[in-house]
Every structure is written in C-alpha cells, then in structure tokens.
C-alpha cells in the first residue's frame, strides 16, 4: 500500500522509451543488463520516494483522517514509522546497487544522476525545506521522471545524448507530471489546511485542471515533433492511439471533486502513460 504501485508506470515508462530509442539508433540492444539495472533502479527509486513521502507527510501532519486519497500506512498507524523508514532505506539501497553497476558500465556520471534522483525523492516532502510543500513538485517530476530518466536510460546504452530521446523525454515528462497534478488536485483542500502549498493549492482547482489538460495534450503533440527532430521513423506515432484513454480522466478532473472519482482519474492517467509508452516503444523497436 505504501509503495503505491499505481505510480510505477512513471518509473517504468522512461526506461522503456529511452532504451527503445537506443535500440532504434543502434539496430540492437547494446547492453541488456544495463537495461535491467536501469529498470530495477528506476522502480526502486519510485518506491523509495513513495515510502519516504508516506513517512515525511505523516510526521508533518499532512495526512489526516479526511484525506480523499488511499490510506497512508504511517499516519493510519498500520505500520510503525521506523518500519516505513527502514523499508525506505532498503528500497534506495537496491537503487544504489543498480546505480553502481551502471556507473561501472557507463561511467561515474550515472552515479551522480542516481544520487540526485534519490535526493529529489527524499526532499520532496522531507528535509528542512521540502520542495513539494512549495509548489515545485511538478517541476521536479518533469525533470527527473522525464528528462533525466529517458535520457539517462539512453545514455547507459550508447554513452551519448541525441535529439530523439530528448524529444521523447518531454512527452513522458508531461504525462508523469500529469499524474502528480491529479494527486494534488484530489488533495487540494487537505493540503491547504495542512499548510502544504502544492502547485494546485497555489493555482486553484480550475487552473490546475487546465494544466492537466495541457500536459496530457502536450505529450501527444510533442511526439511527432520528437520523431521529426530525431530523424526517426514515423511508426512510433502509433502512440497516438492511446489518446482516447485520456477522455475519462479529463472528464473526471473537470466534473468531479470526490475521492473515488479522482482516485480513478489518477489510475487512468497512470494507465495512459503506460499505454502511450508501450505503443511508442513498440513503434521504435519495430522500426529499428
């Protein structure tokens, strides 16, 4: 429950896209074990971040009984804070082990990227000045689950950066950020009362819903631009077939404010990211 598996598409999608872009450039998968390490590392950074947020939000009093989202195990007393903290350390330790392997394969810069990613996960709601409480969460999600994760997954395969993964990372970053926007719209009132000034709290519900629409649609607009800029095949445009999956969560965001509806929109946005990334990945691999 604390690992929040519905958020894991945000960790898996960028690795799939970055690796598939490398396969299209090279004509084959250059480093199979680097792909495995990047995927496992990304998943456990996400899990560690979720656990750290569960622990830190409970300590700061942001997770209260009237919260609309799924139960948080620390604040609900289902698991002791120390056990959640220990699980956080274990998750990040797995990610560090993967990072060490990738650093051996692709250079020390990967270790630095991994360290910054873990720090961003911890400091989202932890530390003396959590940036998630200052309305900067969306910026960091776009940066780390979009730009860093996609281009990093590409880099560990080829040890270079190119226009194609950069463009695709924008699409993935937009959809990953949209997941957080749904989460923050759902928790807007309880976050406001707890003094957690997320971007949704600062912008207001109407503007946050509009931001959600722009992020989702922007991801699909950016796809063909990325393919043209990267001089790639147009076959990955099959990712556009995922667009109908955006209709239901967009309607829920616009019309409903109750917990179940917005929890459904959160799951649907994760599914949208998963479907989009899988289709684009297939297109990249088939056209390699």
N, C-alpha and C positions, 0 to 999 in steps of 0.2 A: 504493500500500500504506500509506504513512504518512498519507494523507488519510482512510483508514478510511471508505469510502463506506457501510458498513453502519450507521454512526451518523447519516447525513444525514437520515433521517426525523425525527430530533429537531429539526433546523433547519427543515425544510420544513413540518411539521405545524402549528406555532403560527401561521405566516404565513397558511396556508390558512384555518385556523379563525378567526383574528382578522379577516381580510379578508371572509370569508363572513358573519360576524356583522354587519359594517358594511353589506354589501350587503342583508342582511335588514332592517336598520333603515332604510336609505335607499331601498330599492327598486331600486337600480342600483349599479354600481361607481363611486364618486365620483372616484377618482384611479387610473387604470390604471397609469401609470408609477410611482406610489408603491408599488403592489403589486409591480411588477417589482423596484424598488430594494430594498424590504424583503426580498423573497425571496432575491435575489442576496447582499445584505448578510448575511443570516442564515446562508446556506450557507457563505460565506467566513469568517465568524466561527467556525463549527464546524470548518472545515478548518484555519484558523489555530490554533485551540485544539488540535486533534489533532497538528498538526506541532510546536507548542510543547511539548506533553506528551511526544512522542517524543524530542525533543531534551533536555528537562529530566530526564526519568526516566533516560535513558542517562548523563547527567552525574552523577546522584546514585547510580547503581548499582542502581536498582530493577528494571531489565530485565535479567535474567540468562538463561543458556542453558536453565535448567529451567523457564522460564515456559511456562504452558499456552496462552496466547493466541497470536494471529497474530504473525508476526515483526515486530519493531520495527526499522526500517531503520537508525537511528543506532547502536543497541547491536550490531546484527548486522554492522555495517561495510559495508552495502550502499550507503549514501550518506554522504558526509562530514558531520560536524556543521555545518560552515559552510554547506553547500548546504541542509541542512534549515532552518537559521536564516534563510537568505535567502528560502527558499520561505515561511516563516512571515511574514516582513515583507511579501512580495508579497500573500499572502492577506489580511492585515489591511489593507493599503493599498487593496485592492479594496473591503473592507467600509467603510473610512473614506470613500472616494469616494461610495459609496451613502448613507452617513450624511449627508454634506454636502448631497447633493441633497434628502434627506428633511427636513433642517433648513431648507432654503430653502422647501420646500413647507409644512411643518407646524410650524415653529418650532424654536428653538435647543434646547429640552428634548430633542429626539430625538438631537441630537449628544451630549448628556450621557449619555443612556441607552446609546448606542452605545459611548462611551468606557468606561463602567462594564462593559459586556458584554465588551469586548476585554480590559480589565484582569482581569476574573474568569477569562477563558480562560487568560491568561498565568500568573496567580498560582496556578492550580490545582496545578501541580507546579513552578512557577518562583518566583523571588524568595527572600528570606531565610527566610520562614515560609510555605511552600506549604500552603494550607488543605486540599488533597487528602490530605496526609500527616497531618492532624489529625482526620480523620473528618468533615469538613464538606462534602465534595464533593456529597453528595445534597441538602443544603440549598441550595447554590448552583445546582445543576441545576434544582431545582423552581422557584427564584426566577427564573432567567434564561431557561430554556427553557420555562417555564410562564407565570408571572405577567407577566414583563416582555415576552416575545416576543409572546404573544397580545394583550395589552392595547396594546402598542406598535404592532402591526400594525393594530389597530382605530383607534388614535388618529391615525395618519398619514392615514387616510381621512376621519375626521369631526372630529378635534381635540376629542374628548370621551371620557369613560370612562363605561361603563354596567354594569349588573348582569350582562347576558348574557355579554359577553366575560370578565368576571371569573370567573363560574362555570365557563365552558368552559376557562379557563386552568388551573383546578385539575385537571380531568381530564387535560389534556395534560401538565401538570407531573408528575402522578403516573406516567404511562406513561414519560415521558422519564427520570424518576428511577429507574424500574424497570430501564431499560437499564443504568444505571450500577451498580445493585445486582448484576445478573448479572455484569457485568465484574469487580466487586470480590470476589464470591464465588469466581469462577473463579481469581482471582489471590491468594486469601487467604493461602496458605502462603508463596508467594514474596514477597508484600508484607510479611508478618510478619518474614521473615528479613532483608529489606532495611530494616526499621525504618519502613515506610510504614504508619502506623496508620489505615487506612481505617475506615469505619464497620463494614464486615464483619469486619475484624480485631478491632475493639473489642467488637462484639456477639457474635461467634461465628457459625459457619455456620448453626446451627439457627435462631437469631433473625433472621439476615439473610434466610434463605429465607422465614420468616414475614412479614418486612417486605415482601418481593417480592410475596407473595400479597395482602397488604393494599393495596399500591399499585395493583396491577392491578385488583382488585375495586373498590377505592375510585374508580377512574376511571370505571367503569361506573355506580356508584351516584350519583356526582356529576352525571352527565349530565342525568337528568330533573330534578334539583333546580335545576340551572343554567337549564334551559328554563322552569321554573315561575317562578323568581325573576326571569328576564329577560322575562317575559310574552311568550314566543316560541311559535311553532308547535311541536307535538309531532312533526312529521315528522323532525327530526334524530335522533329515537330509533332510526332505522334503524342508528345507530352501534352499538347493542347487538348487531347481527348479527355483529359482529367478535369477540364473546366466545368462541366456540368455538376461535378461534385461540390463546387463552391456555392451552388444556389441555395441549398438547405441551410448551411451555417450563416450565409449572408442574411437570409430571411430571419433566422433566429436572433442574430445580432440586432437587426433593425426593429423587430417587433416584440421581443420578449426580454424580460429582465429577471425572471425567476431562475433559481439554481439549476434545476434539471434541464431546462432548455439551453442554458449557456454551457452547462457541462457537456451536453450533446454537441453543441457548436464547437467546443474545444476538441472533442474526439473526432468530429468530422473534419476539422482543419488539419489535425494530425494525419487523418486518412488521406486528405487531399495532397498533403506534402508527400506522403508515402507513394501514392499512385502516380503523381507527377514525376517524382524522382525515378521510380521504377520504369515508367514508359520512356523517359529521356535516356536512361541507362541502356535499355534495350535498343533504342534507336542508335546510340553511339556504338554499341558493341556490334550490331548487325552491319553497320556501315564502315566498320574498321577495316 
